[in-house]
Amino acid sequence: MLEGVNVALGVTGSIAAVKTVELAHELRRRGAEVRAVMTDSARGIVHPWAVEFATDDDVVTEITGSVEHVELCGRDGWADVFLIAPATANTVGKIAGAVDDTPVTTCATTALGADTPVVIAPAMHEPMYDHPGVLEAIDTVAAWGVDFVDPRIEEGKAKIATEEAICCAVARAAGDGALEGEHVVVTSGATAEAIDPVRVLTNRASGRMGRAVARACYVRGADVTLVHGVVGPQSLERATEGADPVPYADVRQVERAAEMLETTRSVCLGDEAERGDDGRDGNEDSGIDESRADVLVSAAAIGDYTVERSEEKIRSGQDLCLDLESTPKLIDEVRATRPDIPIVGFKAETSGDESEMITQARETLERAGLAFVVANDASVMGSDRTKALFVHEEDAARYEGPKSGLADEIADSIAAVVGTLSSA
């Protein structure tokens, strides 16, 4: 996610500075090079030696004749992004007022003047965060193009955002914005059909692939809506890893296939879903709807069958026959209501035969008019690695590796599709 990105990490005097070491490690684990800048107050909370260990580089604790702020954040400086995490109310206010009395605020002023992207992750007590002056300072700085990573409001504190949220924001700020201005809808996870109040019909999909695609599109500048189903049956080891936070998308949680279809169709239509057949509500001056989706990625493993639910638990110890009813195909239903939207399909097979997988994928591609299809073997469900084929009308390309890497390839292909449509 952050391969080749140079991150200057500003640390200020919030107690959340104790998390700086782990944040620096996480940034580096995701591929970034990190150099730190600290205020005097931050040095009273975490020792510069610890930060030096975490970044594997010297820490800037004062601005000297070597003009460290210019070398780091100036025009042609080392940093691709200046990240302030944590940022105190004091620091945000100083940045808004162009006050340069710490190494961090001096680097911030330099970065803003040099058009170096700046990302700020505030952390403070909640009453401080709610102070009108602090909110005004945040609005002022945000209007200059600075990206804020919203804190988590818990226990009367505006706690620093998760490492996932911060890393995603840094990657987005450092990226090329290939999907900026696009609204991408991604379906993810499994669906579950209730047999009775206890039992369900479901599958093994974990949602990892869909979440990875949503993250990759967000990093490239898209606004992402993630329609997420349930997480399929997994081993104890995988089930106890903990759910991935999803700070990179507007999440709509669903369970049944019908809910997945209705929610996805509604999001793809945007405000049109609330209007009449002509797409207008009488108060509109034009038919343009900026809320509706620009791209759909159908990565969810949607159940092919549903069943009539018993209101009471079915007693065990007896033979049972279930009448299964086919569920509608989501991509066909969305295509019927949005003939123009680019759709990326996924096709899971169990044959292991590449030629058969390509044949099945092309049938789906042609039937629903898809942009392309990602065909994969069903054995990868629940795993963090995958083997897949990118299937287009004329060709197919192999991919094998982590799902995050496949997600990057998918997001880049989406950007190419959107770019082609925009230039047409």
MIBA-770119 format. One record per residue (C-alpha): residue number from 1; residue in three letters; x, y, z. Coordinates in steps of 0.2 Angstrom, whole numbers, padded with zeros to 4 digits. Example, Ala and Ser with C-alpha at 12.3 -4.5 7.8 and 13.67 -1.06 7.14 Angstrom:
REM residues 2
<rec 1,ALA,<0062,-0022,0039>>
<rec 2,SER,<0068,-0005,0036>>
//
This chain:
REM residues 424
<rec 1,MET,<0000,0000,0000>>
<rec 2,LEU,<0014,0012,0004>>
<rec 3,GLU,<0028,0005,-0006>>
<rec 4,GLY,<0040,0019,-0011>>
<rec 5,VAL,<0032,0032,0000>>
<rec 6,ASN,<0042,0044,0011>>
<rec 7,VAL,<0032,0049,0026>>
<rec 8,ALA,<0038,0063,0038>>
<rec 9,LEU,<0029,0059,0055>>
<rec 10,GLY,<0026,0073,0066>>
<rec 11,VAL,<0023,0069,0084>>
<rec 12,THR,<0015,0081,0097>>
<rec 13,GLY,<0012,0081,0115>>
<rec 14,SER,<-0004,0071,0116>>
<rec 15,ILE,<-0004,0055,0127>>
<rec 16,ALA,<-0008,0046,0111>>
<rec 17,ALA,<0011,0049,0107>>
<rec 18,VAL,<0013,0032,0116>>
<rec 19,LYS,<0006,0024,0100>>
<rec 20,THR,<0019,0032,0089>>
<rec 21,VAL,<0032,0018,0089>>
<rec 22,GLU,<0019,0005,0084>>
<rec 23,LEU,<0012,0017,0071>>
<rec 24,ALA,<0029,0020,0063>>
<rec 25,HIS,<0032,0001,0063>>
<rec 26,GLU,<0015,-0001,0054>>
<rec 27,LEU,<0019,0012,0041>>
<rec 28,ARG,<0035,0003,0038>>
<rec 29,ARG,<0027,-0014,0037>>
<rec 30,ARG,<0016,-0007,0023>>
<rec 31,GLY,<0031,-0001,0013>>
<rec 32,ALA,<0034,0017,0019>>
<rec 33,GLU,<0051,0025,0024>>
<rec 34,VAL,<0048,0035,0039>>
<rec 35,ARG,<0057,0050,0047>>
<rec 36,ALA,<0051,0058,0063>>
<rec 37,VAL,<0049,0076,0069>>
<rec 38,MET,<0045,0079,0088>>
<rec 39,THR,<0039,0093,0099>>
<rec 40,ASP,<0047,0096,0116>>
<rec 41,SER,<0030,0091,0124>>
<rec 42,ALA,<0030,0074,0114>>
<rec 43,ARG,<0048,0071,0120>>
<rec 44,GLY,<0041,0071,0138>>
<rec 45,ILE,<0029,0057,0133>>
<rec 46,VAL,<0039,0045,0122>>
<rec 47,HIS,<0058,0046,0121>>
<rec 48,PRO,<0066,0050,0104>>
<rec 49,TRP,<0077,0035,0106>>
<rec 50,ALA,<0061,0024,0105>>
<rec 51,VAL,<0055,0034,0089>>
<rec 52,GLU,<0073,0032,0082>>
<rec 53,PHE,<0072,0013,0084>>
<rec 54,ALA,<0055,0013,0076>>
<rec 55,THR,<0059,0023,0061>>
<rec 56,ASP,<0077,0017,0059>>
<rec 57,ASP,<0082,0035,0056>>
<rec 58,ASP,<0087,0051,0066>>
<rec 59,VAL,<0073,0061,0074>>
<rec 60,VAL,<0072,0079,0072>>
<rec 61,THR,<0069,0088,0089>>
<rec 62,GLU,<0074,0105,0084>>
<rec 63,ILE,<0076,0116,0069>>
<rec 64,THR,<0094,0121,0066>>
<rec 65,GLY,<0105,0129,0053>>
<rec 66,SER,<0103,0113,0043>>
<rec 67,VAL,<0085,0119,0039>>
<rec 68,GLU,<0078,0102,0043>>
<rec 69,HIS,<0060,0108,0039>>
<rec 70,VAL,<0065,0112,0021>>
<rec 71,GLU,<0075,0096,0019>>
<rec 72,LEU,<0060,0086,0024>>
<rec 73,CYS,<0045,0095,0018>>
<rec 74,GLY,<0050,0109,0006>>
<rec 75,ARG,<0049,0110,-0013>>
<rec 76,ASP,<0059,0095,-0019>>
<rec 77,GLY,<0060,0089,0000>>
<rec 78,TRP,<0062,0071,0005>>
<rec 79,ALA,<0044,0068,0011>>
<rec 80,ASP,<0030,0063,0000>>
<rec 81,VAL,<0017,0066,0014>>
<rec 82,PHE,<0019,0075,0031>>
<rec 83,LEU,<0008,0065,0044>>
<rec 84,ILE,<0005,0073,0061>>
<rec 85,ALA,<-0001,0059,0072>>
<rec 86,PRO,<-0006,0063,0086>>
<rec 87,ALA,<-0010,0081,0083>>
<rec 88,THR,<-0015,0091,0099>>
<rec 89,ALA,<-0028,0105,0099>>
<rec 90,ASN,<-0013,0117,0102>>
<rec 91,THR,<-0004,0111,0086>>
<rec 92,VAL,<-0019,0112,0075>>
<rec 93,GLY,<-0023,0130,0081>>
<rec 94,LYS,<-0005,0135,0078>>
<rec 95,ILE,<-0005,0127,0060>>
<rec 96,ALA,<-0021,0137,0056>>
<rec 97,GLY,<-0013,0153,0062>>
<rec 98,ALA,<0004,0150,0054>>
<rec 99,VAL,<0013,0150,0070>>
<rec 100,ASP,<0030,0141,0069>>
<rec 101,ASP,<0037,0138,0087>>
<rec 102,THR,<0039,0119,0086>>
<rec 103,PRO,<0048,0108,0074>>
<rec 104,VAL,<0031,0100,0069>>
<rec 105,THR,<0022,0117,0066>>
<rec 106,THR,<0037,0123,0056>>
<rec 107,CYS,<0037,0108,0045>>
<rec 108,ALA,<0018,0110,0043>>
<rec 109,THR,<0020,0128,0037>>
<rec 110,THR,<0034,0122,0025>>
<rec 111,ALA,<0024,0108,0018>>
<rec 112,LEU,<0008,0118,0015>>
<rec 113,GLY,<0018,0131,0006>>
<rec 114,ALA,<0027,0118,-0004>>
<rec 115,ASP,<0011,0109,-0009>>
<rec 116,THR,<0017,0093,0000>>
<rec 117,PRO,<0002,0083,0006>>
<rec 118,VAL,<-0002,0085,0024>>
<rec 119,VAL,<-0012,0072,0034>>
<rec 120,ILE,<-0017,0076,0052>>
<rec 121,ALA,<-0024,0063,0065>>
<rec 122,PRO,<-0031,0073,0080>>
<rec 123,ALA,<-0031,0066,0098>>
<rec 124,MET,<-0037,0075,0113>>
<rec 125,HIS,<-0050,0075,0126>>
<rec 126,GLU,<-0068,0077,0119>>
<rec 127,PRO,<-0072,0094,0126>>
<rec 128,MET,<-0056,0101,0118>>
<rec 129,TYR,<-0061,0093,0101>>
<rec 130,ASP,<-0078,0101,0103>>
<rec 131,HIS,<-0071,0118,0107>>
<rec 132,PRO,<-0078,0131,0093>>
<rec 133,GLY,<-0060,0137,0091>>
<rec 134,VAL,<-0053,0120,0088>>
<rec 135,LEU,<-0067,0115,0076>>
<rec 136,GLU,<-0064,0132,0067>>
<rec 137,ALA,<-0046,0128,0065>>
<rec 138,ILE,<-0049,0111,0059>>
<rec 139,ASP,<-0061,0118,0046>>
<rec 140,THR,<-0048,0132,0041>>
<rec 141,VAL,<-0034,0119,0038>>
<rec 142,ALA,<-0045,0107,0030>>
<rec 143,ALA,<-0050,0120,0017>>
<rec 144,TRP,<-0032,0122,0013>>
<rec 145,GLY,<-0032,0104,0007>>
<rec 146,VAL,<-0026,0095,0022>>
<rec 147,ASP,<-0034,0078,0025>>
<rec 148,PHE,<-0040,0074,0043>>
<rec 149,VAL,<-0042,0057,0050>>
<rec 150,ASP,<-0056,0058,0061>>
<rec 151,PRO,<-0053,0052,0079>>
<rec 152,ARG,<-0063,0038,0088>>
<rec 153,ILE,<-0075,0046,0101>>
<rec 154,GLU,<-0074,0035,0116>>
<rec 155,GLU,<-0074,0037,0135>>
<rec 156,GLY,<-0075,0056,0134>>
<rec 157,LYS,<-0059,0056,0123>>
<rec 158,ALA,<-0056,0060,0105>>
<rec 159,LYS,<-0044,0045,0103>>
<rec 160,ILE,<-0032,0044,0089>>
<rec 161,ALA,<-0039,0035,0073>>
<rec 162,THR,<-0034,0017,0070>>
<rec 163,GLU,<-0017,0013,0062>>
<rec 164,GLU,<-0028,0006,0047>>
<rec 165,ALA,<-0037,0022,0045>>
<rec 166,ILE,<-0021,0032,0046>>
<rec 167,CYS,<-0011,0021,0034>>
<rec 168,CYS,<-0026,0022,0022>>
<rec 169,ALA,<-0026,0041,0023>>
<rec 170,VAL,<-0008,0043,0020>>
<rec 171,ALA,<-0008,0031,0005>>
<rec 172,ARG,<-0023,0041,-0002>>
<rec 173,ALA,<-0014,0057,0000>>
<rec 174,ALA,<0002,0051,-0008>>
<rec 175,GLY,<-0007,0042,-0022>>
<rec 176,ASP,<-0011,0048,-0040>>
<rec 177,GLY,<-0029,0050,-0037>>
<rec 178,ALA,<-0033,0039,-0052>>
<rec 179,LEU,<-0051,0037,-0046>>
<rec 180,GLU,<-0054,0054,-0038>>
<rec 181,GLY,<-0072,0060,-0040>>
<rec 182,GLU,<-0078,0042,-0044>>
<rec 183,HIS,<-0091,0033,-0033>>
<rec 184,VAL,<-0087,0015,-0032>>
<rec 185,VAL,<-0099,0002,-0025>>
<rec 186,VAL,<-0091,-0015,-0019>>
<rec 187,THR,<-0101,-0030,-0013>>
<rec 188,SER,<-0092,-0041,-0001>>
<rec 189,GLY,<-0093,-0056,0010>>
<rec 190,ALA,<-0106,-0070,0010>>
<rec 191,THR,<-0125,-0070,0011>>
<rec 192,ALA,<-0135,-0081,0023>>
<rec 193,GLU,<-0153,-0087,0021>>
<rec 194,ALA,<-0162,-0092,0037>>
<rec 195,ILE,<-0169,-0109,0038>>
<rec 196,ASP,<-0176,-0107,0056>>
<rec 197,PRO,<-0171,-0095,0070>>
<rec 198,VAL,<-0155,-0105,0073>>
<rec 199,ARG,<-0149,-0112,0056>>
<rec 200,VAL,<-0144,-0103,0040>>
<rec 201,LEU,<-0138,-0108,0022>>
<rec 202,THR,<-0122,-0099,0019>>
<rec 203,ASN,<-0105,-0101,0011>>
<rec 204,ARG,<-0086,-0100,0015>>
<rec 205,ALA,<-0083,-0082,0009>>
<rec 206,SER,<-0073,-0071,0021>>
<rec 207,GLY,<-0075,-0054,0012>>
<rec 208,ARG,<-0057,-0051,0012>>
<rec 209,MET,<-0056,-0049,-0007>>
<rec 210,GLY,<-0070,-0036,-0007>>
<rec 211,ARG,<-0063,-0026,0007>>
<rec 212,ALA,<-0046,-0026,-0001>>
<rec 213,VAL,<-0054,-0020,-0017>>
<rec 214,ALA,<-0063,-0006,-0007>>
<rec 215,ARG,<-0047,-0001,0001>>
<rec 216,ALA,<-0038,0000,-0015>>
<rec 217,CYS,<-0051,0010,-0024>>
<rec 218,TYR,<-0051,0022,-0008>>
<rec 219,VAL,<-0032,0024,-0009>>
<rec 220,ARG,<-0034,0029,-0027>>
<rec 221,GLY,<-0046,0043,-0022>>
<rec 222,ALA,<-0063,0035,-0024>>
<rec 223,ASP,<-0078,0038,-0013>>
<rec 224,VAL,<-0082,0019,-0008>>
<rec 225,THR,<-0098,0011,-0003>>
<rec 226,LEU,<-0096,-0007,0004>>
<rec 227,VAL,<-0111,-0018,0004>>
<rec 228,HIS,<-0105,-0031,0016>>
<rec 229,GLY,<-0113,-0048,0020>>
<rec 230,VAL,<-0109,-0060,0033>>
<rec 231,VAL,<-0092,-0069,0036>>
<rec 232,GLY,<-0093,-0087,0031>>
<rec 233,PRO,<-0088,-0102,0042>>
<rec 234,GLN,<-0070,-0101,0046>>
<rec 235,SER,<-0057,-0111,0057>>
<rec 236,LEU,<-0055,-0105,0075>>
<rec 237,GLU,<-0038,-0097,0070>>
<rec 238,ARG,<-0046,-0086,0057>>
<rec 239,ALA,<-0062,-0082,0067>>
<rec 240,THR,<-0052,-0075,0081>>
<rec 241,GLU,<-0041,-0064,0071>>
<rec 242,GLY,<-0053,-0050,0074>>
<rec 243,ALA,<-0064,-0041,0061>>
<rec 244,ASP,<-0054,-0029,0050>>
<rec 245,PRO,<-0059,-0011,0053>>
<rec 246,VAL,<-0066,-0002,0038>>
<rec 247,PRO,<-0062,0016,0039>>
<rec 248,TYR,<-0061,0018,0020>>
<rec 249,ALA,<-0079,0015,0015>>
<rec 250,ASP,<-0097,0019,0019>>
<rec 251,VAL,<-0102,0002,0025>>
<rec 252,ARG,<-0120,-0005,0023>>
<rec 253,GLN,<-0122,-0022,0032>>
<rec 254,VAL,<-0134,-0035,0025>>
<rec 255,GLU,<-0137,-0053,0028>>
<rec 256,ARG,<-0149,-0061,0015>>
<rec 257,ALA,<-0146,-0061,-0004>>
<rec 258,ALA,<-0162,-0051,-0006>>
<rec 259,GLU,<-0155,-0037,0005>>
<rec 260,MET,<-0139,-0038,-0004>>
<rec 261,LEU,<-0148,-0035,-0020>>
<rec 262,GLU,<-0159,-0021,-0014>>
<rec 263,THR,<-0146,-0012,-0005>>
<rec 264,THR,<-0134,-0013,-0020>>
<rec 265,ARG,<-0147,-0008,-0032>>
<rec 266,SER,<-0152,0007,-0021>>
<rec 267,VAL,<-0134,0013,-0019>>
<rec 268,CYS,<-0131,0011,-0038>>
<rec 269,LEU,<-0146,0022,-0042>>
<rec 270,GLY,<-0142,0035,-0029>>
<rec 271,ASP,<-0155,0048,-0026>>
<rec 272,GLU,<-0165,0041,-0041>>
<rec 273,ALA,<-0170,0027,-0030>>
<rec 274,GLU,<-0181,0039,-0020>>
<rec 275,ARG,<-0189,0047,-0036>>
<rec 276,GLY,<-0201,0042,-0050>>
<rec 277,ASP,<-0198,0032,-0066>>
<rec 278,ASP,<-0191,0048,-0074>>
<rec 279,GLY,<-0177,0050,-0061>>
<rec 280,ARG,<-0184,0067,-0055>>
<rec 281,ASP,<-0193,0073,-0040>>
<rec 282,GLY,<-0200,0089,-0047>>
<rec 283,ASN,<-0187,0100,-0038>>
<rec 284,GLU,<-0173,0095,-0049>>
<rec 285,ASP,<-0167,0107,-0063>>
<rec 286,SER,<-0157,0093,-0071>>
<rec 287,GLY,<-0157,0074,-0072>>
<rec 288,ILE,<-0139,0073,-0066>>
<rec 289,ASP,<-0137,0063,-0050>>
<rec 290,GLU,<-0120,0065,-0042>>
<rec 291,SER,<-0124,0052,-0028>>
<rec 292,ARG,<-0126,0037,-0039>>
<rec 293,ALA,<-0112,0025,-0042>>
<rec 294,ASP,<-0100,0026,-0056>>
<rec 295,VAL,<-0093,0008,-0055>>
<rec 296,LEU,<-0099,-0008,-0047>>
<rec 297,VAL,<-0088,-0022,-0041>>
<rec 298,SER,<-0098,-0037,-0037>>
<rec 299,ALA,<-0086,-0047,-0026>>
<rec 300,ALA,<-0098,-0055,-0014>>
<rec 301,ALA,<-0102,-0073,-0014>>
<rec 302,ILE,<-0121,-0071,-0015>>
<rec 303,GLY,<-0131,-0087,-0011>>
<rec 304,ASP,<-0139,-0095,-0027>>
<rec 305,TYR,<-0154,-0101,-0017>>
<rec 306,THR,<-0165,-0096,-0003>>
<rec 307,VAL,<-0178,-0105,0008>>
<rec 308,GLU,<-0194,-0101,0017>>
<rec 309,ARG,<-0190,-0098,0035>>
<rec 310,SER,<-0198,-0108,0049>>
<rec 311,GLU,<-0203,-0097,0063>>
<rec 312,GLU,<-0198,-0110,0076>>
<rec 313,LYS,<-0183,-0120,0077>>
<rec 314,ILE,<-0184,-0136,0067>>
<rec 315,ARG,<-0182,-0151,0079>>
<rec 316,SER,<-0166,-0162,0076>>
<rec 317,GLY,<-0166,-0181,0074>>
<rec 318,GLN,<-0177,-0182,0059>>
<rec 319,ASP,<-0175,-0182,0040>>
<rec 320,LEU,<-0178,-0165,0032>>
<rec 321,CYS,<-0181,-0159,0014>>
<rec 322,LEU,<-0179,-0141,0010>>
<rec 323,ASP,<-0187,-0133,-0005>>
<rec 324,LEU,<-0174,-0121,-0012>>
<rec 325,GLU,<-0179,-0106,-0023>>
<rec 326,SER,<-0167,-0098,-0035>>
<rec 327,THR,<-0161,-0080,-0030>>
<rec 328,PRO,<-0160,-0067,-0044>>
<rec 329,LYS,<-0142,-0063,-0051>>
<rec 330,LEU,<-0137,-0046,-0044>>
<rec 331,ILE,<-0127,-0041,-0059>>
<rec 332,ASP,<-0141,-0044,-0070>>
<rec 333,GLU,<-0153,-0034,-0059>>
<rec 334,VAL,<-0142,-0020,-0058>>
<rec 335,ARG,<-0138,-0020,-0077>>
<rec 336,ALA,<-0157,-0019,-0080>>
<rec 337,THR,<-0158,-0003,-0069>>
<rec 338,ARG,<-0141,0005,-0074>>
<rec 339,PRO,<-0137,0000,-0092>>
<rec 340,ASP,<-0123,0012,-0092>>
<rec 341,ILE,<-0113,0007,-0076>>
<rec 342,PRO,<-0096,-0002,-0078>>
<rec 343,ILE,<-0098,-0018,-0068>>
<rec 344,VAL,<-0083,-0030,-0063>>
<rec 345,GLY,<-0089,-0047,-0060>>
<rec 346,PHE,<-0081,-0062,-0050>>
<rec 347,LYS,<-0083,-0080,-0055>>
<rec 348,ALA,<-0079,-0094,-0043>>
<rec 349,GLU,<-0076,-0112,-0050>>
<rec 350,THR,<-0071,-0128,-0042>>
<rec 351,SER,<-0065,-0137,-0058>>
<rec 352,GLY,<-0047,-0131,-0057>>
<rec 353,ASP,<-0047,-0131,-0076>>
<rec 354,GLU,<-0041,-0114,-0082>>
<rec 355,SER,<-0049,-0115,-0100>>
<rec 356,GLU,<-0066,-0120,-0092>>
<rec 357,MET,<-0064,-0105,-0079>>
<rec 358,ILE,<-0061,-0093,-0094>>
<rec 359,THR,<-0076,-0100,-0104>>
<rec 360,GLN,<-0088,-0098,-0089>>
<rec 361,ALA,<-0081,-0081,-0085>>
<rec 362,ARG,<-0084,-0075,-0103>>
<rec 363,GLU,<-0102,-0082,-0103>>
<rec 364,THR,<-0105,-0071,-0088>>
<rec 365,LEU,<-0096,-0056,-0096>>
<rec 366,GLU,<-0106,-0057,-0112>>
<rec 367,ARG,<-0123,-0060,-0104>>
<rec 368,ALA,<-0122,-0045,-0092>>
<rec 369,GLY,<-0110,-0033,-0102>>
<rec 370,LEU,<-0097,-0033,-0089>>
<rec 371,ALA,<-0081,-0023,-0090>>
<rec 372,PHE,<-0071,-0038,-0085>>
<rec 373,VAL,<-0072,-0054,-0074>>
<rec 374,VAL,<-0060,-0060,-0061>>
<rec 375,ALA,<-0061,-0079,-0061>>
<rec 376,ASN,<-0054,-0089,-0046>>
<rec 377,ASP,<-0054,-0106,-0039>>
<rec 378,ALA,<-0066,-0108,-0024>>
<rec 379,SER,<-0052,-0115,-0014>>
<rec 380,VAL,<-0046,-0098,-0010>>
<rec 381,MET,<-0062,-0093,0000>>
<rec 382,GLY,<-0056,-0087,0018>>
<rec 383,SER,<-0038,-0086,0013>>
<rec 384,ASP,<-0027,-0071,0012>>
<rec 385,ARG,<-0019,-0077,-0004>>
<rec 386,THR,<-0028,-0081,-0021>>
<rec 387,LYS,<-0025,-0087,-0038>>
<rec 388,ALA,<-0036,-0078,-0051>>
<rec 389,LEU,<-0038,-0074,-0070>>
<rec 390,PHE,<-0042,-0057,-0077>>
<rec 391,VAL,<-0054,-0061,-0091>>
<rec 392,HIS,<-0058,-0049,-0104>>
<rec 393,GLU,<-0067,-0051,-0121>>
<rec 394,GLU,<-0051,-0055,-0130>>
<rec 395,ASP,<-0038,-0060,-0117>>
<rec 396,ALA,<-0035,-0067,-0100>>
<rec 397,ALA,<-0021,-0064,-0088>>
<rec 398,ARG,<-0015,-0074,-0073>>
<rec 399,TYR,<-0012,-0068,-0055>>
<rec 400,GLU,<-0006,-0077,-0040>>
<rec 401,GLY,<-0002,-0069,-0023>>
<rec 402,PRO,<-0010,-0059,-0009>>
<rec 403,LYS,<-0027,-0053,-0011>>
<rec 404,SER,<-0021,-0035,-0008>>
<rec 405,GLY,<-0010,-0037,-0023>>
<rec 406,LEU,<-0025,-0043,-0034>>
<rec 407,ALA,<-0035,-0028,-0027>>
<rec 408,ASP,<-0022,-0016,-0033>>
<rec 409,GLU,<-0023,-0024,-0050>>
<rec 410,ILE,<-0042,-0023,-0050>>
<rec 411,ALA,<-0042,-0005,-0045>>
<rec 412,ASP,<-0029,0000,-0058>>
<rec 413,SER,<-0040,-0009,-0071>>
<rec 414,ILE,<-0055,0000,-0065>>
<rec 415,ALA,<-0046,0017,-0067>>
<rec 416,ALA,<-0042,0012,-0085>>
<rec 417,VAL,<-0060,0008,-0088>>
<rec 418,VAL,<-0066,0024,-0081>>
<rec 419,GLY,<-0052,0034,-0090>>
<rec 420,THR,<-0057,0026,-0107>>
<rec 421,LEU,<-0076,0031,-0104>>
<rec 422,SER,<-0071,0049,-0099>>
<rec 423,SER,<-0061,0051,-0115>>
<rec 424,ALA,<-0074,0043,-0126>>
//
